[in-house]
Amino acid sequence: MITWQVAVGGPLLRLDERVGAKLFERGPAGLTQVFSDLGGMPVALAVLTCAVAYALWRRALRLAVCAALTMAAVPALVIPLKVATARQGPLTEAVNYYPSGHTTTAAVAYGATALVLLALPRPVWLRGASWPRAWMMPVAAISLTTATGIGLVLHGYHWPLDVLAGWCLGPLVLAPLGWFSCRSRRRSSG
């Protein structure tokens, strides 16, 4: 529905532009920039690369490959949507801002990291410990993705709908990895 509204210039798009215009350049610029950068490849991809490397070290080759392929799906989905909608950015004449690639990258990279780490059995030295709790990783992934989207809007890099579309794409891209990581977790605990 969001993409349709953006493509046809519907009422949701007009509301988005009014709300976005009131939010741009709000908050401390340094902080909104840091939040925005969380969705960039240098940060988000580095985090996922560490999780993939850890999975390889733990001899979970299929899990590592599935996580890497999940991340590779992001540009394969986002770039055609950007070109098809050709949405203009909020504070620029440039186009191809919908959906937010930084938001989708953050959602997939941090979500995939959480799924990979949850699928791997705890190392021997952590087996008796109660930390880290399983809920912490998904909460961290959601928090980092949310911070990215907020930073992108407040800094004026994206319209709110661009970010919302990235938040919607993330779970769709992560679904196959989620299924695979659940299977891996069951196999390692059984």
SULBEL-V415112 format. One record per pair of residues at least 12 apart in sequence whose C-alpha atoms are under 10 Angstrom apart, sorted by the first residue. I is the first residue (numbers start at 0). GAP is how many residues later the second one is. If there is no record, write none. Layout:
i | gap
I | GAP
I | GAP
This chain:
i | gap
0 | 164
1 | 97
1 | 159
1 | 160
1 | 162
1 | 163
1 | 166
2 | 78
2 | 81
2 | 82
2 | 95
2 | 96
2 | 158
2 | 159
2 | 162
3 | 81
4 | 156
5 | 79
5 | 80
5 | 81
5 | 92
5 | 93
5 | 155
5 | 156
6 | 77
6 | 78
6 | 79
6 | 80
6 | 91
7 | 77
8 | 78
11 | 149
12 | 146
12 | 147
12 | 148
14 | 145
14 | 146
15 | 143
15 | 144
15 | 145
15 | 146
16 | 73
16 | 142
16 | 143
16 | 144
17 | 141
18 | 140
18 | 141
19 | 70
19 | 133
19 | 134
19 | 136
19 | 138
19 | 139
19 | 140
19 | 141
20 | 69
20 | 70
20 | 132
20 | 133
20 | 135
20 | 138
20 | 139
21 | 132
22 | 127
22 | 130
22 | 131
22 | 132
22 | 133
22 | 136
22 | 137
23 | 66
23 | 67
23 | 127
23 | 128
23 | 129
23 | 130
23 | 131
23 | 132
23 | 133
23 | 134
23 | 135
23 | 136
24 | 126
24 | 127
24 | 128
24 | 129
24 | 130
24 | 131
24 | 132
25 | 125
25 | 127
25 | 128
25 | 129
25 | 130
26 | 124
26 | 127
26 | 128
27 | 123
27 | 126
27 | 127
28 | 122
28 | 125
28 | 126
29 | 121
29 | 125
30 | 116
30 | 120
30 | 123
30 | 124
31 | 115
31 | 116
31 | 117
31 | 118
31 | 119
31 | 120
31 | 121
31 | 122
31 | 123
31 | 124
32 | 115
32 | 118
32 | 119
32 | 121
32 | 122
32 | 123
32 | 124
33 | 113
33 | 114
33 | 117
33 | 118
33 | 121
34 | 109
34 | 110
34 | 111
34 | 112
34 | 113
34 | 114
34 | 115
34 | 116
34 | 117
34 | 119
34 | 120
35 | 66
35 | 67
35 | 70
35 | 108
35 | 109
35 | 111
35 | 112
35 | 113
35 | 114
35 | 115
35 | 116
35 | 117
35 | 118
35 | 119
35 | 120
35 | 121
35 | 122
36 | 65
36 | 69
36 | 110
36 | 111
36 | 114
36 | 115
37 | 64
37 | 65
37 | 67
37 | 68
37 | 72
37 | 106
37 | 107
37 | 108
37 | 109
37 | 110
37 | 111
37 | 113
37 | 114
38 | 61
38 | 62
38 | 63
38 | 64
38 | 65
38 | 66
38 | 67
38 | 68
38 | 69
38 | 70
38 | 71
38 | 105
38 | 106
38 | 107
38 | 108
38 | 109
38 | 110
38 | 112
38 | 113
39 | 61
39 | 62
39 | 63
39 | 64
39 | 65
39 | 66
39 | 108
40 | 60
40 | 61
40 | 64
40 | 65
40 | 68
42 | 62
42 | 63
42 | 66
43 | 58
43 | 61
43 | 62
43 | 63
43 | 64
43 | 65
43 | 66
43 | 69
43 | 100
43 | 101
44 | 23
44 | 26
44 | 60
44 | 61
44 | 63
44 | 64
44 | 65
44 | 68
45 | 63
46 | 59
46 | 62
46 | 63
46 | 65
46 | 66
47 | 16
47 | 19
47 | 20
47 | 23
47 | 58
47 | 60
47 | 61
47 | 62
47 | 63
47 | 64
47 | 65
47 | 66
47 | 68
48 | 15
48 | 18
48 | 19
48 | 60
48 | 64
49 | 63
50 | 13
50 | 16
50 | 58
50 | 59
50 | 61
50 | 62
50 | 63
50 | 64
50 | 65
50 | 66
51 | 12
51 | 13
51 | 14
51 | 15
51 | 16
51 | 60
51 | 61
51 | 64
51 | 65
53 | 62
53 | 63
53 | 66
54 | 12
54 | 58
54 | 61
54 | 62
54 | 64
54 | 65
57 | 62
57 | 63
57 | 65
58 | 61
59 | 56
59 | 59
59 | 60
59 | 124
61 | 118
61 | 119
61 | 122
62 | 52
62 | 53
62 | 54
62 | 56
62 | 57
62 | 114
62 | 117
62 | 118
62 | 121
63 | 48
63 | 49
63 | 52
63 | 113
64 | 112
65 | 46
65 | 50
65 | 110
65 | 111
65 | 112
65 | 114
65 | 115
66 | 41
66 | 42
66 | 44
66 | 45
66 | 46
66 | 48
66 | 49
66 | 107
66 | 109
66 | 110
66 | 111
66 | 113
66 | 114
67 | 41
67 | 44
67 | 109
68 | 108
69 | 38
69 | 39
69 | 42
69 | 103
69 | 104
69 | 105
69 | 106
69 | 107
70 | 33
70 | 34
70 | 35
70 | 36
70 | 37
70 | 38
70 | 41
70 | 102
70 | 103
71 | 33
71 | 36
71 | 101
72 | 32
72 | 35
72 | 100
72 | 101
73 | 27
73 | 28
73 | 30
73 | 31
73 | 33
73 | 34
73 | 35
73 | 92
73 | 95
73 | 96
73 | 99
73 | 100
74 | 26
74 | 29
74 | 30
76 | 22
76 | 24
76 | 27
76 | 92
76 | 96
77 | 18
77 | 19
77 | 20
77 | 21
77 | 22
77 | 23
77 | 24
77 | 26
77 | 27
77 | 87
77 | 88
77 | 91
78 | 17
78 | 18
78 | 19
78 | 20
78 | 21
78 | 22
79 | 16
79 | 19
80 | 15
80 | 16
80 | 17
80 | 18
80 | 19
81 | 13
81 | 14
81 | 15
81 | 16
81 | 17
81 | 18
81 | 19
81 | 80
82 | 12
82 | 13
82 | 14
82 | 15
82 | 16
83 | 12
83 | 14
84 | 12
84 | 13
84 | 14
85 | 12
85 | 13
86 | 12
86 | 72
86 | 75
87 | 70
87 | 71
88 | 67
88 | 68
88 | 69
88 | 70
88 | 73
89 | 63
89 | 66
89 | 67
89 | 68
89 | 69
89 | 70
90 | 64
90 | 65
90 | 66
90 | 67
90 | 68
91 | 64
91 | 65
96 | 60
96 | 61
96 | 62
96 | 65
96 | 66
97 | 60
97 | 61
97 | 62
97 | 63
97 | 64
97 | 65
97 | 66
97 | 67
97 | 68
98 | 59
98 | 60
98 | 61
98 | 62
98 | 63
98 | 64
98 | 65
98 | 66
98 | 67
98 | 68
98 | 69
98 | 70
99 | 49
99 | 52
99 | 57
99 | 58
99 | 59
99 | 60
99 | 61
99 | 62
99 | 63
99 | 64
99 | 65
99 | 66
99 | 67
99 | 69
100 | 57
100 | 61
100 | 62
100 | 64
100 | 65
100 | 68
101 | 43
101 | 46
101 | 47
101 | 50
101 | 56
101 | 60
101 | 61
101 | 64
102 | 41
102 | 42
102 | 43
102 | 44
102 | 45
102 | 46
102 | 47
102 | 48
102 | 49
102 | 55
102 | 59
102 | 60
102 | 61
102 | 62
102 | 63
102 | 64
102 | 65
102 | 66
102 | 67
103 | 41
103 | 44
103 | 45
103 | 58
103 | 59
103 | 60
103 | 61
103 | 62
103 | 63
103 | 64
103 | 65
103 | 66
103 | 67
103 | 69
104 | 40
104 | 43
104 | 61
104 | 62
104 | 64
104 | 65
105 | 35
105 | 36
105 | 38
105 | 39
105 | 40
105 | 41
105 | 42
105 | 43
105 | 60
105 | 61
105 | 64
106 | 34
106 | 35
106 | 36
106 | 37
106 | 38
106 | 39
106 | 41
106 | 42
106 | 59
106 | 60
106 | 61
106 | 62
106 | 63
106 | 64
106 | 66
106 | 67
107 | 33
107 | 37
107 | 58
107 | 59
107 | 61
107 | 62
107 | 63
107 | 64
107 | 65
107 | 66
107 | 69
108 | 32
108 | 36
108 | 61
108 | 65
109 | 27
109 | 28
109 | 30
109 | 31
109 | 32
109 | 33
109 | 34
109 | 35
109 | 60
110 | 26
110 | 27
110 | 28
110 | 29
110 | 30
110 | 31
110 | 33
110 | 34
110 | 59
110 | 60
110 | 62
110 | 63
110 | 66
110 | 67
111 | 26
111 | 29
111 | 58
111 | 59
111 | 61
111 | 62
111 | 63
111 | 65
111 | 66
111 | 69
112 | 24
112 | 25
112 | 28
113 | 20
113 | 21
113 | 22
113 | 23
113 | 24
113 | 25
113 | 26
113 | 27
113 | 28
113 | 64
113 | 67
114 | 22
114 | 23
114 | 26
114 | 59
114 | 62
114 | 63
114 | 64
114 | 65
114 | 66
114 | 67
114 | 70
115 | 21
115 | 61
115 | 62
115 | 64
115 | 65
115 | 66
115 | 68
115 | 69
116 | 17
116 | 20
116 | 64
116 | 68
117 | 15
117 | 16
117 | 17
117 | 19
117 | 20
117 | 63
117 | 64
117 | 66
117 | 67
118 | 59
118 | 61
118 | 62
118 | 63
118 | 64
118 | 65
118 | 66
118 | 67
118 | 68
118 | 69
118 | 70
119 | 61
119 | 64
119 | 65
119 | 68
119 | 69
120 | 63
120 | 64
120 | 65
120 | 66
120 | 67
120 | 68
121 | 66
141 | 25
144 | 18
144 | 21
144 | 22
144 | 25
145 | 17
145 | 18
145 | 21
147 | 15
148 | 13
148 | 14
148 | 15
148 | 17
148 | 18
149 | 13
